Amino acid sequence: MSYRCLIVDDEPLVRASIRYLLAEHADMEVIAEAENGQQALQAIEDLQPDLLFLDIDMPGMDGLELLQQLVKPPVVVFCTAYAEHAVTAFELSAQDYLLKPFSDERFLQMLNRCRQKLQQRDTLSWQQLQLISQQLAAKSGYKEKIIIRDPGRVKIIPVKDICWVGSSGNYVEFHLQNDERSYLLRETMTRLEQQLDPAIFARVHRCTLVRKSEIIELRPGDKGDATLVLKNGQLVQMSRNYRHVLQELFES
């Protein structure tokens, strides 16, 4: 039995290297290559590969955004040139990872793991996606993507698209810059705040985080509180307990 492989990378030399190494294994068949996310989506839909070698860092739609579009992804091997802090985690996880440049020995190790996954027909799970997001963000210390389960799919939200975040109990609600919908995640505001860059986001209320660059106006209240006006016209309340945060912002 042979397994059908799709290679997705915007670097021709990387694709050629993976293709060359796979050619040494009779049970691995390269059925197609793609250099961007759109090409990959079409190839996955048309060809239904068993194993996907997926570059994370591509222009336009990146690898994680591509996965967002897949209802049932094949077994995935992530490839990237940088993610030093994620390597150890992926070495130990069910989902595999290649750090470019990779050795023949590392490639063989990965391929043996993939064979086991392919036999079990495992799909990418919610827990694995969370690990990917957390480990890739480790290179900067803060999250770059938020992963949310929607009915029937997994939603990946780039942190750069977040306008503000509200909370209620153990849930936080994300409001995006160019999306009328909001998205719920089971997480506390305190834990989320620790995962987002304080140079970009400000805690302005016990229940609210705001992207600083979205604030265009401050309307003081009569009890030390204030209303913040955002670029999209939305109004967000600021508690008097967090006045110092906005004072630093407007004085900078």
HELIX and SHEET records of a PDB file:
HELIX    1   1 PRO A   12  LEU A   22  1                                  11    
HELIX    2   2 GLY A   37  LEU A   47  1                                  11    
HELIX    3   3 GLY A   63  GLN A   68  1                                   6    
HELIX    4   4 GLU A   84  ALA A   86  5                                   3    
HELIX    5   5 VAL A   87  LEU A   92  1                                   6    
HELIX    6   6 ASP A  104  GLN A  120  1                                  17    
HELIX    7   7 TRP A  126  ALA A  137  1                                  12    
HELIX    8   8 VAL A  159  ASP A  161  5                                   3    
HELIX    9   9 MET A  189  GLN A  195  1                                   7    
HELIX   10  10 LYS A  212  GLU A  214  5                                   3    
HELIX   11  11 ARG A  240  TYR A  242  5                                   3    
HELIX   12  12 ARG A  243  GLU A  251  1                                   9    
SHEET    1   A 5 MET A  28  ALA A  34  0                                        
SHEET    2   A 5 TYR A   3  VAL A   8  1                                        
SHEET    3   A 5 LEU A  51  ASP A  55  1                                        
SHEET    4   A 5 VAL A  75  THR A  80  1                                        
SHEET    5   A 5 ASP A  96  LEU A  99  1                                        
SHEET    1   B 2 LYS A 145  ASP A 150  0                                        
SHEET    2   B 2 ARG A 153  PRO A 158 -1                                        
SHEET    1   C 5 SER A 182  ARG A 186  0                                        
SHEET    2   C 5 TYR A 171  LEU A 176 -1                                        
SHEET    3   C 5 ILE A 162  SER A 168 -1                                        
SHEET    4   C 5 THR A 208  ARG A 211 -1                                        
SHEET    5   C 5 PHE A 201  HIS A 205 -1                                        
SHEET    1   D 3 ILE A 215  PRO A 220  0                                        
SHEET    2   D 3 ALA A 226  LEU A 230 -1                                        
SHEET    3   D 3 LEU A 235  MET A 238 -1                                        
END                                                                             
